[in-house]
Amino acid sequence: MRILSSAVTDYVGQTVTVKGWVQSRRDHGGLIFIDVRDHKGLTQLVIQPEAAAAFGLAEQLRDEFVISASGEIQERAEHLKNPNLASGSVELKVSELTILNRSEPLPIQLHGDATVSEELRLKYRYLDLRRPKMQTMLAKRAEYYQQLRSYMEQNEFIEVTTPILANSSPEGARDFLVPSRVHDGKFYALPQAPQQFKQLLMVGGVPRYYQIATCFRDEDPRADRLYGDFYQLDLEMSFVEDGEEVRSTMEPLIKQLVTDFAGKKLVTTEIPRITFEAAMNRFGTDKPDLRFGMELVELSDELAATEFGVFAGAIKNGGCVKAICVKAAAGLSRSQIDQFTEIAKSEGAGGLAYLTFESGEVKSPIAKFLQPEELQVIKAKLGAEDGDVIFFGADQRLVVNKVLGRLRNEFAEHFGLKNPDEIALAWIVDFPFYEFDDKTKQLDFGHNPFSLPKGGAAALERDDKLSIVADQYDMVMNGYEICSGGVRNYNPEILYKVFAVLGHDASYVESRFGAMLNAFKYGAPPHAGCAFGVDRMFMVLIGEDNIREVVAFPKNGSGIDAMMSSPSIVDDAQLKELHIAVTEDVK
């Protein structure tokens, strides 16, 4: 049993047994004190010389030995009580002690203030998981899953699992391929998402589907993205022709997770709908953090006749001039401004122009190039006051949005504008159906090909393909994309046309999506859905900055499982059986 509840005094006088790991051992000569730990917390043991066998074993104990101890619970003397422990008012006077297993000296420190590298923590993850923070995370994540499932079932969604061995599908990332032993030269793919299967479930008559799905994508890891496998709350609803029905169905769950599960405050109870175009123009990103303002303000019209060459050149070449006002930033040092300038340059800017408003004056290297009336209109339009600094972007619109969007985020970080106790949600809607790929110099899908273009088949006839809008939507939480979804294309003819725009003929579409195309010919209902990134959303809700902290066994920043030594070289016999040869030297 565990002596960890708030009513620990109820156990006084009882004979109990506790089991766990030795967290610390203190030898006070005539007495030995042991702190024994399990996933709930600590209990103090006291072993006296009179219990000779137990005392002898206690002298052998070291950190992380696994033990079982039996004895009587006694109340500690008043001056020895520990108010920081749930069991701090009692201790177990040991009469019997058993060493269940021994431990070698630990390769990583589990307790105290010692800093341990992430690489070592992941290599010895089975030890790292013993830390109270990790135990709390695992328990909290289990509670999180329970709330997800409970909400979905209350709203009449049916949990259905879909195949892991599937076909390759264009979801925007590289597939993990699995060679077939029985079908020479052919491959399965681990699903990037259950997209086709869940749409087929709608054709199959399932009214509302969901699962906590394992997804696989071969894309580079980062602080908010796991490498390899991750989980999403995947869902689809039949007889739905408007994405708003999906959004309004799922909003209560996310709000509930914010307030009831995470205990945080919603910045706004009404979740705004922001078009992709508006998000890019106002915030410089399609995943804006709305816990703070600092919006991008367009100044192209106001500065159309300016003689300042940088601004005039950008406008003349079809670009724009925009600015953000950073409140109370006049105290930034020259070196700090230089650091922000380097950030701007890393995003494509040539430099970083700014105006500082201080003591009724405008201070800046560029102030002399601007007319007094231009300075006045800039100040008025951005609402600048004494102590504020206005930073500018002047270039092609995409570059300006990217630069100022990054700076907006960096300034908010620098000035502490991201309240960790607040959650700001938004739906970003009306994404471009197609985008121009700078690498291939060709059109490609903006998200994926499975959503309907707004306006249906007629929209695909436009000459300007980049103006076609998809009935797609993302949910954003504190600057992170946590959900992506759309109204699905359930019309085979439109699906053919969607791919034809990119130069793919009917045979290509049929080879990739034959099952869906055939199914859609037999009375497919309109349907829509979305998928929430379970790991990333959990990370934001519990206030972590690194997604690897919220998963039991993540891979490291290089995509390597340091604990299990994977990926690894396999036997030649296995490769031969799969008709695979490694053609380059493996180091």
C-alpha positions as CSV (number, residue, x, y, z in Angstrom):
1,M,0.0,0.0,0.0
2,R,1.0,3.7,-0.3
3,I,1.1,6.2,2.5
4,L,0.7,9.2,0.4
5,S,-2.8,10.6,0.9
6,S,-3.7,13.8,2.7
7,A,-5.3,11.7,5.5
8,V,-2.0,10.0,6.4
9,T,-2.7,10.2,10.1
10,D,-5.4,7.7,9.6
11,Y,-2.7,5.1,9.1
12,V,-1.0,5.7,12.5
13,G,-0.7,2.4,14.4
14,Q,-1.4,0.2,11.4
15,T,1.0,-2.4,10.1
16,V,1.6,-1.9,6.4
17,T,3.9,-2.8,3.5
18,V,5.3,-0.3,1.0
19,K,7.3,-1.0,-2.1
20,G,9.3,1.2,-4.4
21,W,12.7,2.6,-5.3
22,V,15.3,4.0,-2.8
23,Q,15.5,7.7,-3.5
24,S,17.9,8.4,-0.6
25,R,19.6,6.8,2.4
26,R,20.7,8.6,5.5
27,D,22.7,6.8,8.1
28,H,22.5,8.6,11.5
29,G,24.6,6.0,13.4
30,G,21.9,4.4,15.5
31,L,19.2,5.0,12.9
32,I,18.9,4.6,9.2
33,F,16.4,6.7,7.2
34,I,15.3,5.7,3.8
35,D,13.1,7.7,1.4
36,V,11.2,5.1,-0.7
37,R,9.5,6.3,-3.9
38,D,6.9,5.1,-6.3
39,H,4.9,7.0,-9.0
40,K,2.8,8.7,-6.4
41,G,5.5,10.2,-4.2
42,L,7.8,9.5,-1.2
43,T,7.4,7.7,2.2
44,Q,10.1,7.8,4.9
45,L,11.3,4.6,6.4
46,V,13.1,4.5,9.7
47,I,15.2,1.3,10.6
48,Q,16.5,0.8,14.1
49,P,19.3,-1.6,15.2
50,E,16.7,-3.6,17.2
51,A,15.4,-4.9,13.8
52,A,18.7,-6.6,13.2
53,A,18.0,-8.3,9.9
54,A,16.4,-5.2,8.4
55,F,19.1,-2.9,9.7
56,G,21.8,-5.1,8.1
57,L,20.1,-5.0,4.8
58,A,19.5,-1.2,5.1
59,E,23.2,-0.7,5.4
60,Q,23.6,-2.2,1.9
61,L,20.9,0.0,0.2
62,R,21.9,2.4,-2.5
63,D,20.0,4.8,-4.7
64,E,17.4,3.1,-7.0
65,F,17.5,-0.3,-5.2
66,V,14.0,-1.8,-5.4
67,I,12.7,-2.7,-2.0
68,S,9.7,-3.9,0.1
69,A,9.4,-2.7,3.7
70,S,6.8,-3.7,6.3
71,G,6.2,-2.2,9.7
72,E,4.1,0.1,11.8
73,I,3.1,3.7,10.8
74,Q,4.0,6.2,13.5
75,E,3.6,9.9,13.7
76,R,6.7,12.0,13.4
77,A,7.7,14.4,16.2
78,E,6.3,17.8,15.5
79,H,9.7,19.4,14.7
80,L,10.5,16.5,12.3
81,K,7.4,16.8,10.1
82,N,7.9,17.7,6.5
83,P,5.1,20.0,5.2
84,N,6.4,19.6,1.6
85,L,5.5,15.9,1.5
86,A,1.9,14.5,1.4
87,S,3.2,11.8,3.8
88,G,5.5,14.2,5.7
89,S,3.7,13.9,9.1
90,V,4.3,10.1,9.4
91,E,7.0,7.5,8.9
92,L,7.2,3.7,8.7
93,K,9.1,2.0,11.5
94,V,10.5,-1.0,9.6
95,S,10.3,-4.5,11.1
96,E,10.9,-6.4,7.8
97,L,13.0,-5.3,4.8
98,T,13.4,-7.1,1.5
99,I,15.7,-6.2,-1.4
100,L,13.7,-7.0,-4.5
101,N,16.4,-5.9,-6.9
102,R,19.7,-4.0,-6.9
103,S,20.8,-1.1,-9.1
104,E,24.2,-0.3,-10.5
105,P,25.4,3.3,-10.1
106,L,23.1,5.5,-12.3
107,P,24.4,6.9,-15.6
108,I,22.2,9.9,-15.2
109,Q,21.1,12.0,-12.3
110,L,17.4,11.6,-11.5
111,H,17.0,14.0,-8.6
112,G,18.4,17.3,-7.5
113,D,19.5,20.2,-9.6
114,A,22.1,18.6,-11.9
115,T,21.5,19.3,-15.6
116,V,21.4,16.2,-17.8
117,S,21.7,16.5,-21.6
118,E,18.7,15.5,-23.6
119,E,20.8,12.9,-25.5
120,L,21.6,11.0,-22.3
121,R,18.1,11.4,-21.0
122,L,16.8,9.7,-24.2
123,K,19.4,7.0,-24.2
124,Y,18.4,6.1,-20.6
125,R,14.7,7.0,-21.1
126,Y,13.6,4.1,-18.9
127,L,15.4,5.8,-16.0
128,D,14.4,9.3,-17.0
129,L,10.8,8.2,-16.8
130,R,11.2,7.6,-13.1
131,R,11.5,11.4,-12.5
132,P,8.3,12.9,-10.9
133,K,7.9,15.3,-13.8
134,M,7.8,12.5,-16.3
135,Q,5.5,10.3,-14.1
136,T,3.1,13.3,-13.8
137,M,3.2,13.8,-17.6
138,L,2.3,10.2,-18.3
139,A,-0.6,10.3,-15.9
140,K,-1.7,13.6,-17.3
141,R,-1.5,12.3,-20.8
142,A,-3.7,9.3,-19.9
143,E,-6.3,11.7,-18.5
144,Y,-6.1,13.7,-21.7
145,Y,-6.8,10.7,-23.8
146,Q,-9.7,9.8,-21.6
147,Q,-11.2,13.2,-22.1
148,L,-10.8,13.1,-25.8
149,R,-12.5,9.7,-26.1
150,S,-15.3,10.7,-23.7
151,Y,-16.2,13.8,-25.7
152,M,-16.1,12.0,-29.0
153,E,-18.4,9.2,-27.7
154,Q,-20.8,11.7,-26.1
155,N,-21.1,13.3,-29.6
156,E,-21.9,10.0,-31.3
157,F,-18.6,9.4,-33.0
158,I,-17.7,5.8,-33.6
159,E,-14.1,4.7,-33.0
160,V,-12.7,2.8,-35.9
161,T,-9.1,1.7,-36.4
162,T,-7.6,1.9,-39.9
163,P,-4.7,0.0,-41.5
164,I,-1.0,0.8,-40.7
165,L,0.2,-1.0,-43.8
166,A,-1.3,1.1,-46.5
167,N,-0.5,2.8,-49.9
168,S,1.6,5.8,-50.6
169,S,-0.4,9.0,-50.5
170,P,0.5,12.7,-51.1
171,E,0.1,14.4,-47.7
172,G,3.0,16.9,-48.0
173,A,5.8,14.8,-46.5
174,R,7.9,11.8,-47.4
175,D,6.5,8.3,-46.8
176,F,8.0,5.6,-44.8
177,L,8.0,2.6,-47.2
178,V,7.8,-1.0,-46.2
179,P,8.9,-3.6,-48.9
180,S,6.6,-6.5,-49.5
181,R,8.2,-9.9,-49.2
182,V,5.5,-11.7,-51.1
183,H,5.0,-9.1,-53.9
184,D,8.4,-8.5,-55.5
185,G,9.3,-4.9,-56.1
186,K,6.2,-3.5,-54.4
187,F,5.9,-1.5,-51.2
188,Y,3.5,-0.6,-48.6
189,A,3.6,2.8,-47.0
190,L,3.0,3.7,-43.4
191,P,0.1,6.2,-43.4
192,Q,0.9,9.9,-43.1
193,A,-2.8,10.1,-42.1
194,P,-5.8,7.8,-42.4
195,Q,-7.3,10.2,-45.0
196,Q,-8.5,7.8,-47.7
197,F,-9.7,5.2,-45.2
198,K,-11.8,7.7,-43.2
199,Q,-13.4,9.0,-46.4
200,L,-14.2,5.4,-47.4
201,L,-15.8,4.9,-44.0
202,M,-18.2,7.8,-44.9
203,V,-19.0,6.0,-48.2
204,G,-19.5,2.9,-46.1
205,G,-22.3,4.5,-44.1
206,V,-20.4,5.4,-40.9
207,P,-22.1,8.7,-39.7
208,R,-19.3,10.0,-37.5
209,Y,-15.8,8.4,-37.3
210,Y,-12.9,9.0,-35.0
211,Q,-9.7,7.4,-33.8
212,I,-6.5,8.4,-32.0
213,A,-4.5,7.5,-35.0
214,T,-0.8,6.7,-35.3
215,C,0.7,8.7,-38.3
216,F,4.1,8.4,-39.9
217,R,6.0,11.1,-41.8
218,D,9.6,11.3,-42.8
219,E,10.2,15.0,-42.1
220,D,12.8,16.7,-40.1
221,P,12.2,16.9,-36.4
222,R,12.0,20.2,-34.5
223,A,10.9,21.5,-31.1
224,D,7.2,21.2,-32.0
225,R,7.3,18.2,-34.4
226,L,8.3,14.6,-33.6
227,Y,10.3,12.5,-36.0
228,G,8.7,9.4,-37.5
229,D,5.5,8.6,-35.7
230,F,3.0,10.9,-33.9
231,Y,-0.6,10.8,-32.9
232,Q,-3.7,12.7,-34.1
233,L,-7.3,12.8,-33.1
234,D,-8.7,12.0,-36.5
235,L,-12.4,12.5,-37.3
236,E,-14.8,12.7,-40.1
237,M,-18.6,13.5,-40.4
238,S,-20.9,12.4,-43.2
239,F,-23.6,14.6,-44.8
240,V,-21.6,17.7,-44.0
241,E,-21.1,20.3,-46.7
242,D,-19.9,23.2,-44.6
243,G,-16.7,23.3,-42.6
244,E,-18.4,25.4,-40.0
245,E,-20.3,22.3,-38.8
246,V,-17.1,20.5,-38.1
247,R,-15.6,23.6,-36.4
248,S,-18.6,24.2,-34.2
249,T,-18.8,20.5,-33.2
250,M,-15.1,20.4,-32.1
251,E,-14.8,23.8,-30.4
252,P,-16.3,22.8,-27.1
253,L,-13.8,20.0,-26.7
254,I,-10.8,22.3,-27.2
255,K,-12.3,24.9,-24.9
256,Q,-12.9,22.2,-22.3
257,L,-9.3,21.0,-22.5
258,V,-8.0,24.6,-22.1
259,T,-10.1,25.5,-19.0
260,D,-11.0,22.2,-17.3
261,F,-8.0,20.0,-18.2
262,A,-5.2,22.5,-18.4
263,G,-6.6,25.1,-15.9
264,K,-5.8,28.0,-18.2
265,K,-7.7,31.1,-19.4
266,L,-9.1,31.6,-22.9
267,V,-8.1,34.9,-24.3
268,T,-11.5,35.0,-26.1
269,T,-14.4,32.7,-25.6
270,E,-15.5,33.3,-29.1
271,I,-12.9,31.7,-31.4
272,P,-12.3,34.0,-34.4
273,R,-12.4,32.9,-38.0
274,I,-9.5,34.5,-40.0
275,T,-8.9,33.9,-43.7
276,F,-5.5,32.8,-44.7
277,E,-5.0,36.0,-46.7
278,A,-5.9,38.2,-43.7
279,A,-3.7,36.2,-41.3
280,M,-0.7,36.6,-43.6
281,N,-1.3,40.3,-44.0
282,R,-2.1,41.1,-40.4
283,F,0.3,38.7,-38.6
284,G,2.8,37.5,-41.3
285,T,1.9,33.9,-40.7
286,D,-0.9,31.4,-41.0
287,K,-0.5,30.4,-37.4
288,P,-0.6,33.6,-35.5
289,D,-0.2,33.9,-31.7
290,L,-3.1,36.0,-30.6
291,R,-2.1,36.4,-27.0
292,F,-0.7,39.8,-28.1
293,G,-1.4,42.4,-30.7
294,M,1.5,44.1,-32.7
295,E,-0.2,43.6,-36.0
296,L,1.4,44.4,-39.3
297,V,0.2,47.7,-40.7
298,E,0.3,48.5,-44.4
299,L,1.8,51.9,-45.3
300,S,2.1,51.6,-49.1
301,D,-0.6,54.1,-50.0
302,E,0.6,56.6,-47.4
303,L,4.2,56.4,-48.7
304,A,3.4,56.1,-52.4
305,A,5.1,59.5,-53.1
306,T,8.0,59.1,-50.6
307,E,11.5,60.1,-51.7
308,F,13.1,57.5,-49.4
309,G,14.7,55.2,-51.9
310,V,14.2,51.9,-49.9
311,F,10.5,52.4,-49.5
312,A,9.9,54.0,-52.9
313,G,11.8,51.2,-54.7
314,A,9.8,48.5,-53.0
315,I,6.5,50.1,-53.9
316,K,7.6,50.8,-57.5
317,N,8.6,47.2,-58.0
318,G,5.1,45.9,-57.0
319,G,6.0,45.3,-53.4
320,C,4.8,47.0,-50.3
321,V,5.9,48.8,-47.1
322,K,4.6,47.5,-43.8
323,A,5.4,48.2,-40.1
324,I,4.9,47.0,-36.6
325,C,4.8,49.1,-33.5
326,V,6.6,47.6,-30.5
327,K,5.4,49.2,-27.3
328,A,7.9,50.5,-24.7
329,A,10.8,49.3,-26.9
330,A,12.8,52.6,-26.9
331,G,15.2,51.1,-24.3
332,L,16.5,48.5,-26.7
333,S,20.3,48.8,-27.0
334,R,22.2,49.1,-30.3
335,S,23.4,45.5,-29.9
336,Q,19.9,44.2,-29.3
337,I,18.6,46.0,-32.4
338,D,21.5,44.5,-34.3
339,Q,20.4,41.0,-33.1
340,F,16.9,41.7,-34.4
341,T,18.4,43.0,-37.7
342,E,20.2,39.6,-38.1
343,I,16.9,37.8,-37.6
344,A,15.3,40.0,-40.2
345,K,18.1,39.2,-42.6
346,S,17.8,35.5,-42.0
347,E,14.2,35.7,-43.3
348,G,15.2,37.5,-46.5
349,A,15.3,41.2,-45.5
350,G,18.2,43.5,-46.6
351,G,18.2,45.2,-43.3
352,L,15.9,46.6,-40.6
353,A,14.7,50.2,-40.7
354,Y,13.1,51.7,-37.6
355,L,11.9,54.8,-35.9
356,T,12.2,55.5,-32.2
357,F,9.7,57.9,-30.5
358,E,11.2,59.4,-27.4
359,S,10.7,62.7,-25.5
360,G,8.6,64.1,-28.3
361,E,11.3,63.4,-30.9
362,V,11.8,60.9,-33.7
363,K,15.3,59.2,-33.5
364,S,16.4,57.0,-36.4
365,P,19.1,56.8,-39.1
366,I,16.2,57.0,-41.6
367,A,14.2,59.9,-40.1
368,K,16.1,62.5,-42.2
369,F,14.9,60.8,-45.4
370,L,11.2,61.1,-44.5
371,Q,9.1,64.2,-44.7
372,P,7.6,65.5,-41.4
373,E,4.1,64.8,-42.7
374,E,5.2,61.2,-43.5
375,L,6.5,60.7,-40.0
376,Q,3.3,62.1,-38.6
377,V,1.1,59.7,-40.7
378,I,3.2,56.7,-39.8
379,K,3.0,57.6,-36.1
380,A,-0.8,58.1,-36.3
381,K,-1.5,55.0,-38.3
382,L,0.5,52.7,-36.0
383,G,-0.7,54.4,-32.8
384,A,2.9,55.1,-31.7
385,E,3.6,57.0,-28.4
386,D,6.7,58.1,-26.6
387,G,8.8,55.1,-25.8
388,D,7.6,53.0,-28.8
389,V,9.6,51.8,-31.7
390,I,8.3,51.2,-35.2
391,F,10.1,48.6,-37.3
392,F,9.6,48.5,-41.1
393,G,9.6,45.9,-43.9
394,A,9.9,47.0,-47.5
395,D,10.1,44.4,-50.2
396,Q,7.8,42.0,-52.1
397,R,4.7,41.2,-50.0
398,L,5.7,37.6,-49.2
399,V,9.1,38.7,-48.0
400,V,7.7,41.5,-45.9
401,N,5.1,39.3,-44.3
402,K,7.6,36.7,-43.5
403,V,10.2,39.1,-42.0
404,L,7.7,41.1,-39.9
405,G,5.8,37.9,-38.8
406,R,9.1,36.5,-37.5
407,L,10.0,39.8,-35.8
408,R,6.6,40.0,-34.2
409,N,7.1,36.7,-32.6
410,E,10.7,37.5,-31.5
411,F,9.7,40.9,-30.0
412,A,6.8,39.2,-28.1
413,E,9.3,36.7,-26.7
414,H,11.8,39.4,-25.8
415,F,9.3,41.6,-24.0
416,G,7.4,38.8,-22.2
417,L,4.1,39.2,-24.1
418,K,3.3,35.5,-24.2
419,N,1.4,34.8,-21.0
420,P,1.9,31.1,-20.2
421,D,-1.4,31.0,-18.4
422,E,-3.4,32.1,-21.4
423,I,-4.5,30.2,-24.5
424,A,-5.5,32.0,-27.7
425,L,-7.4,30.0,-30.3
426,A,-8.2,30.9,-33.9
427,W,-9.6,29.1,-37.0
428,I,-7.6,30.0,-40.2
429,V,-9.9,29.4,-43.2
430,D,-9.9,29.7,-47.0
431,F,-6.4,28.4,-47.8
432,P,-5.0,28.6,-51.3
433,F,-5.8,25.4,-53.2
434,Y,-2.5,25.5,-55.1
435,E,0.8,27.1,-54.4
436,F,4.0,27.7,-56.4
437,D,6.9,25.5,-55.4
438,D,10.1,27.5,-55.6
439,K,12.2,24.4,-55.8
440,T,10.4,22.7,-58.7
441,K,9.2,25.9,-60.2
442,Q,5.8,24.3,-60.7
443,L,2.3,24.4,-59.1
444,D,1.6,22.0,-56.2
445,F,-1.2,21.5,-53.7
446,G,-1.3,24.0,-50.9
447,H,-2.4,21.4,-48.4
448,N,-3.7,18.2,-50.0
449,P,-5.8,17.2,-52.9
450,F,-8.8,15.8,-51.0
451,S,-10.6,19.0,-50.2
452,L,-13.2,20.8,-52.4
453,P,-12.2,24.0,-54.1
454,K,-14.7,26.7,-53.2
455,G,-16.9,27.2,-56.2
456,G,-16.5,23.5,-57.3
457,A,-15.4,22.6,-60.8
458,A,-16.0,26.1,-62.1
459,A,-13.3,27.5,-59.9
460,L,-10.7,25.2,-61.5
461,E,-11.3,26.9,-64.9
462,R,-9.8,30.2,-63.7
463,D,-6.6,31.3,-65.5
464,D,-5.1,32.4,-62.2
465,K,-4.8,29.0,-60.4
466,L,-3.2,30.6,-57.3
467,S,-6.5,32.5,-56.7
468,I,-8.4,29.2,-56.2
469,V,-9.5,28.8,-52.6
470,A,-9.8,25.5,-50.8
471,D,-12.6,24.7,-48.3
472,Q,-9.8,24.0,-45.8
473,Y,-9.3,25.2,-42.2
474,D,-6.7,25.0,-39.5
475,M,-7.0,25.6,-35.8
476,V,-4.2,27.6,-34.2
477,M,-3.3,27.6,-30.5
478,N,-0.8,30.1,-29.1
479,G,1.0,30.2,-32.5
480,Y,1.0,26.5,-33.1
481,E,-1.0,24.7,-35.7
482,I,-2.9,22.0,-33.8
483,C,-5.6,21.0,-36.3
484,S,-6.1,20.8,-40.1
485,G,-9.2,19.8,-41.9
486,G,-11.5,20.4,-44.8
487,V,-14.7,19.7,-46.7
488,R,-13.9,16.7,-48.9
489,N,-14.0,16.3,-52.6
490,Y,-16.4,13.4,-53.1
491,N,-17.0,14.1,-56.8
492,P,-14.7,11.9,-59.1
493,E,-14.9,14.4,-62.0
494,I,-13.7,17.3,-59.8
495,L,-10.9,15.1,-58.4
496,Y,-9.7,14.4,-62.0
497,K,-9.7,18.1,-62.7
498,V,-7.9,18.9,-59.5
499,F,-4.9,16.8,-60.6
500,A,-5.2,17.8,-64.3
501,V,-4.3,21.3,-63.3
502,L,-0.9,19.9,-62.2
503,G,-0.5,17.9,-65.4
504,H,-1.6,14.5,-64.1
505,D,-3.8,12.5,-66.3
506,A,-6.7,10.2,-65.4
507,S,-4.5,7.1,-65.2
508,Y,-2.3,8.7,-62.6
509,V,-5.2,9.6,-60.4
510,E,-6.7,6.1,-60.8
511,S,-3.4,4.4,-59.9
512,R,-3.0,6.5,-56.7
513,F,-6.7,6.8,-55.6
514,G,-8.5,4.0,-57.4
515,A,-10.3,2.7,-54.3
516,M,-11.7,6.2,-53.5
517,L,-12.6,6.9,-57.0
518,N,-14.5,3.7,-57.4
519,A,-16.2,4.1,-54.1
520,F,-17.4,7.6,-55.0
521,K,-19.3,6.2,-57.9
522,Y,-21.7,4.4,-55.6
523,G,-23.5,7.1,-53.7
524,A,-20.8,8.9,-51.6
525,P,-22.3,11.4,-49.2
526,P,-20.9,14.8,-48.8
527,H,-18.5,14.8,-45.8
528,A,-15.9,16.8,-43.9
529,G,-13.5,16.4,-41.1
530,C,-10.2,17.3,-39.5
531,A,-7.4,16.0,-37.4
532,F,-5.9,17.4,-34.2
533,G,-2.2,16.9,-33.4
534,V,-2.5,15.2,-30.1
535,D,1.2,15.5,-29.1
536,R,1.6,19.2,-30.1
537,M,-1.7,20.2,-28.5
538,F,-0.8,18.5,-25.3
539,M,2.6,20.2,-25.3
540,V,0.9,23.6,-25.5
541,L,-1.7,22.8,-22.9
542,I,0.8,21.7,-20.2
543,G,3.2,24.5,-21.0
544,E,6.1,22.6,-22.5
545,D,8.4,24.1,-25.2
546,N,9.8,20.8,-26.5
547,I,7.5,18.1,-27.8
548,R,9.9,15.3,-26.9
549,E,9.1,16.1,-23.2
550,V,5.5,14.9,-23.7
551,V,6.1,11.5,-25.3
552,A,7.3,8.4,-23.4
553,F,9.8,7.2,-26.0
554,P,10.7,9.9,-28.5
555,K,13.5,9.9,-31.0
556,N,16.2,12.6,-30.7
557,G,16.6,15.7,-32.7
558,S,18.4,13.7,-35.4
559,G,15.6,11.1,-35.7
560,I,17.6,8.5,-33.8
561,D,16.3,6.3,-31.0
562,A,19.4,6.4,-28.8
563,M,17.9,3.9,-26.4
564,M,17.0,1.2,-28.9
565,S,19.8,2.0,-31.4
566,S,17.5,2.5,-34.3
567,P,17.6,2.9,-37.3
568,S,20.1,0.0,-37.5
569,I,21.7,-2.2,-40.1
570,V,19.7,-5.4,-40.8
571,D,21.0,-8.9,-41.7
572,D,21.8,-9.6,-45.4
573,A,19.4,-12.5,-45.2
574,Q,16.5,-10.2,-44.5
575,L,17.5,-7.9,-47.3
576,K,17.8,-10.8,-49.7
577,E,14.4,-12.1,-48.7
578,L,12.9,-8.6,-49.6
579,H,14.9,-8.4,-52.8
580,I,16.7,-5.3,-51.5
581,A,20.4,-4.4,-51.9
582,V,22.3,-1.6,-50.2
583,T,24.2,0.0,-53.0
584,E,26.3,2.5,-51.0
585,D,28.8,1.9,-48.1
586,V,27.0,2.3,-44.8
587,K,29.1,4.1,-42.1
